[in-house]
Amino acid sequence: MILKVIQDKKILFSIGSIFISILVLYLKYLAWYTTDSIAFYSDMLETLINVAAAILGCVALIFASRPADKQHPYGHQKAEYISAAIEGLLVLVTAILIMYESIEGWYHPRLPTAPFIGILFNASAGVVNLIWCITLIKVGKKYCSPALIAGGEHILSDVWTTVGLICGFTLIPIIRWAPLDSILGFLIALNVIRMGFHVIIESFNGLMDKAPSPQVIEHIYEIIQTNAPEALDFHMVRFRQVGAITFIDFHLVVPGVMNVYTAHNICDRIELALKKSIGSVSINIHVEPEDEIKKRS
């Protein structure tokens, strides 16, 4: 039930991203339309990919919210990582298109028209993006959603692009050097490439069952130690983070004379403490008597 509520909230924010990205796209379209600037065109092209990525992320979150079945007994949460990887690839394709337009503009330079009106539209889009990216990253971290975090980081990159673009673009009508427009577009492309690779690497880490952060792992160890005073030891601890779920499995060593009922109660106590502290977890504990340790040693 808790996992379903989390997924519903993630989907709600993902739907919100679609509408926000469309609004930002319209504002950046106005910036390009009023100026006929290569830099603003490049910025608008990147935002167009944001719209596609927002739709893709929403579809992935809906698919990831499906319960486990016979074909997918561990659930469908990794769909979020696949979505993030595709988004990263789309970002790289966008960078190539922006570079192409920038090179064309370098050989055929032209001064933008109505530059300050374009700056106003573009700055408005940047403010909307800034508010939304902060919201997405905060919610994504809260609910361990790689799709929302990837979307937020992508938009954050767009914000920095907007800041740099506006700072550089204000110089064009002052110095009246047309090639600066193409240079700004090329710099946007380089920033887009950086962000694209970052998103792809993070998504691949998730697909390759990357462990949670060192702080979370240390906290898990503390919980196990605190809630299993009767146990002699625990080892072979493994972790993996899949979306909002943390998978944990380990071996718990107990005295050989301990009965099954007592050992089972210890495991229940550990599981309850982990769920209360970590949130959505899937735990597998293998109980073994101390004699097994002695045999292996």
C-alpha positions in Angstrom: 0.0 0.0 0.0 2.8 2.4 0.9 4.7 1.6 -2.3 1.5 2.3 -4.3 1.0 5.7 -2.7 4.7 6.5 -3.5 4.3 5.4 -7.1 1.1 7.5 -7.5 2.9 10.6 -6.2 5.8 10.0 -8.6 3.4 9.7 -11.5 1.6 12.9 -10.5 4.9 14.8 -10.5 5.8 13.2 -13.8 2.5 14.4 -15.4 3.3 17.8 -14.0 6.6 17.7 -15.8 4.9 17.3 -19.1 2.8 20.4 -18.7 5.7 22.4 -17.3 8.0 21.4 -20.2 5.3 22.4 -22.7 5.0 25.8 -21.1 8.7 26.3 -21.1 8.9 25.1 -24.8 6.3 27.8 -25.7 8.2 30.5 -24.0 11.5 29.5 -25.6 9.8 29.2 -29.0 8.7 32.9 -28.6 12.3 33.8 -27.7 13.5 32.2 -30.9 10.6 33.5 -33.1 11.2 37.1 -32.1 15.0 37.0 -32.5 15.7 34.4 -35.2 18.7 33.5 -33.0 20.7 30.3 -33.4 21.4 30.3 -29.7 17.8 30.6 -28.8 16.9 28.0 -31.4 19.4 25.6 -29.8 17.9 26.3 -26.4 14.4 25.6 -27.8 15.5 22.4 -29.4 16.9 21.1 -26.1 13.6 21.9 -24.5 11.7 20.0 -27.2 13.7 16.9 -26.0 12.6 17.8 -22.5 9.0 17.4 -23.5 9.7 14.0 -25.1 11.7 12.9 -22.1 8.9 14.0 -19.7 6.4 11.9 -21.6 8.8 9.0 -21.7 9.4 9.3 -18.0 5.7 9.3 -17.2 5.1 6.2 -19.2 8.1 4.5 -17.4 6.7 5.4 -14.0 3.3 4.0 -14.9 4.9 0.8 -16.0 7.2 0.7 -12.9 4.1 1.0 -10.7 2.7 -2.4 -11.8 2.9 -5.1 -9.1 5.2 -8.0 -9.4 4.0 -11.0 -11.5 5.3 -14.4 -12.5 7.5 -13.0 -15.3 8.8 -10.2 -13.1 8.8 -11.5 -9.5 11.0 -8.6 -8.3 8.6 -6.0 -9.8 9.0 -3.5 -12.7 10.9 -0.7 -11.0 13.9 -0.9 -13.4 11.7 0.6 -16.1 12.7 4.0 -14.5 16.4 3.3 -15.2 15.6 2.4 -18.8 13.7 5.6 -19.2 16.6 7.6 -17.8 19.0 5.9 -20.2 16.8 6.7 -23.2 16.5 10.3 -22.0 20.3 10.5 -21.9 20.6 9.3 -25.4 18.0 11.8 -26.6 20.0 14.5 -24.9 23.1 13.5 -26.9 21.2 13.5 -30.1 20.0 17.0 -29.3 23.6 18.1 -28.7 24.6 16.9 -32.2 21.7 18.8 -33.8 22.6 22.0 -31.8 26.3 21.6 -32.9 25.2 21.3 -36.5 23.1 24.5 -36.4 25.9 26.3 -34.6 28.5 25.4 -37.2 26.1 26.5 -40.0 25.5 29.8 -38.2 29.3 30.3 -37.9 29.7 30.2 -41.7 26.5 32.2 -42.3 26.4 34.7 -39.3 23.4 37.1 -38.8 22.5 39.5 -36.1 19.4 38.5 -34.0 16.3 40.8 -34.2 14.6 42.2 -31.1 17.2 40.6 -28.7 15.9 42.1 -25.5 12.3 40.8 -26.1 13.8 37.3 -26.7 15.8 37.6 -23.5 12.6 38.4 -21.5 10.9 35.3 -22.9 13.9 33.1 -22.3 14.4 34.4 -18.7 10.8 33.7 -17.9 11.3 30.1 -19.1 14.4 29.9 -16.9 12.6 30.9 -13.8 9.8 28.3 -14.4 12.5 25.7 -15.0 14.4 26.6 -11.8 11.4 26.2 -9.6 10.4 22.9 -11.2 13.8 21.3 -11.3 14.3 22.0 -7.5 10.9 20.4 -6.9 11.6 17.3 -9.0 15.1 16.6 -7.5 13.7 17.0 -4.0 10.8 14.7 -4.7 12.9 12.2 -6.6 15.4 11.9 -3.8 12.6 11.5 -1.2 11.0 8.7 -3.2 14.2 7.2 -4.7 13.0 7.8 -8.2 15.8 7.8 -10.9 13.3 9.0 -13.5 12.3 12.1 -11.5 15.9 12.8 -10.5 17.2 12.4 -14.1 14.4 14.8 -15.3 15.2 17.3 -12.6 19.0 17.2 -13.3 18.3 17.6 -17.0 16.1 20.7 -16.3 18.8 22.1 -13.9 21.3 21.8 -16.8 18.8 23.8 -18.9 18.6 26.5 -16.2 22.4 27.0 -16.2 22.3 27.0 -20.0 19.6 29.8 -19.8 21.7 31.8 -17.4 24.9 31.6 -19.5 22.9 32.2 -22.7 21.3 35.4 -21.4 24.6 36.7 -20.1 26.3 36.2 -23.4 23.3 37.2 -25.6 23.1 40.6 -24.0 26.5 41.4 -25.5 25.4 40.8 -29.1 23.4 44.0 -29.6 26.2 45.9 -27.8 29.3 44.7 -29.7 27.3 43.7 -32.8 29.4 40.7 -33.5 27.1 38.1 -35.1 29.3 35.0 -34.7 28.9 35.2 -30.9 25.4 33.8 -31.5 26.8 30.6 -33.0 29.5 30.4 -30.2 26.7 30.5 -27.6 24.9 27.7 -29.4 28.0 25.6 -29.5 28.6 26.1 -25.8 25.0 25.0 -25.1 25.7 21.8 -27.1 28.8 21.1 -24.9 26.8 21.5 -21.7 24.1 19.2 -23.1 26.6 16.5 -23.9 28.0 16.7 -20.4 24.5 16.3 -18.9 23.6 13.5 -21.3 26.6 11.3 -20.3 25.8 12.0 -16.6 22.2 10.8 -17.0 23.3 7.7 -18.9 26.0 6.7 -16.4 23.6 7.1 -13.5 20.9 5.0 -15.2 23.4 2.2 -16.0 24.5 2.2 -12.4 20.9 1.4 -11.5 20.6 -1.3 -14.1 23.8 -2.9 -12.8 22.4 -3.1 -9.3 24.4 -0.3 -7.7 24.4 -0.4 -3.9 22.8 2.5 -1.9 24.9 5.3 -0.5 27.6 4.5 2.1 25.5 6.4 4.7 22.5 4.2 4.1 24.7 1.0 4.2 26.2 2.1 7.5 22.7 2.8 8.9 21.6 -0.7 7.8 24.5 -2.3 9.6 23.7 -0.4 12.8 20.0 -1.5 12.6 21.0 -5.2 12.3 23.5 -5.0 15.2 21.0 -3.2 17.5 18.1 -5.5 16.8 19.9 -8.9 16.9 21.8 -9.0 20.3 21.2 -12.7 20.6 22.9 -13.4 17.3 26.6 -14.2 17.3 27.5 -12.6 13.9 26.2 -11.6 10.5 28.0 -11.6 7.2 27.7 -11.8 3.4 25.6 -8.7 3.5 24.5 -7.5 0.0 22.5 -4.5 -1.1 21.0 -3.2 -4.3 18.8 -0.2 -5.0 16.0 -0.5 -7.5 13.9 2.6 -7.7 12.2 3.2 -4.3 13.0 -0.4 -3.1 16.2 -1.4 -1.3 17.0 -5.1 -1.5 19.0 -6.5 1.4 20.1 -10.0 2.1 22.6 -11.5 4.6 23.5 -14.5 6.7 22.7 -14.4 10.4 24.8 -16.6 12.7 23.0 -17.8 15.9 23.9 -20.4 18.6 23.4 -24.0 17.4 21.1 -24.7 20.4 18.7 -21.8 19.5 15.3 -23.0 18.4 13.6 -22.0 15.1 11.0 -19.9 16.9 13.5 -17.7 18.6 15.6 -17.3 15.4 12.5 -16.4 13.5 11.6 -13.7 16.0 15.0 -12.1 15.7 14.6 -12.0 11.9 11.1 -10.4 12.3 12.5 -7.8 14.6 15.3 -6.9 12.2 12.9 -6.7 9.2 10.4 -4.5 11.2 13.2 -2.1 12.2 14.6 -1.9 8.6 11.2 -1.2 7.1 10.5 1.5 9.8 13.8 3.2 9.2 14.6 2.6 5.5 11.1 2.5 4.0 10.4 0.2 1.1 12.7 -2.8 1.5 12.9 -6.4 0.4 14.8 -8.5 3.0 16.1 -12.0 2.8 17.9 -13.4 5.9 19.6 -16.8 5.9 19.9 -18.2 9.4 22.8 -20.5 10.1 24.2 -22.1 13.3 27.6 -21.3 14.6 28.8 -24.8 13.8 28.7 -23.9 10.1 31.2 -21.1 10.6 33.5 -23.4 12.4 33.4 -26.0 9.6 34.3 -23.3 7.0 37.1 -22.0 9.1 
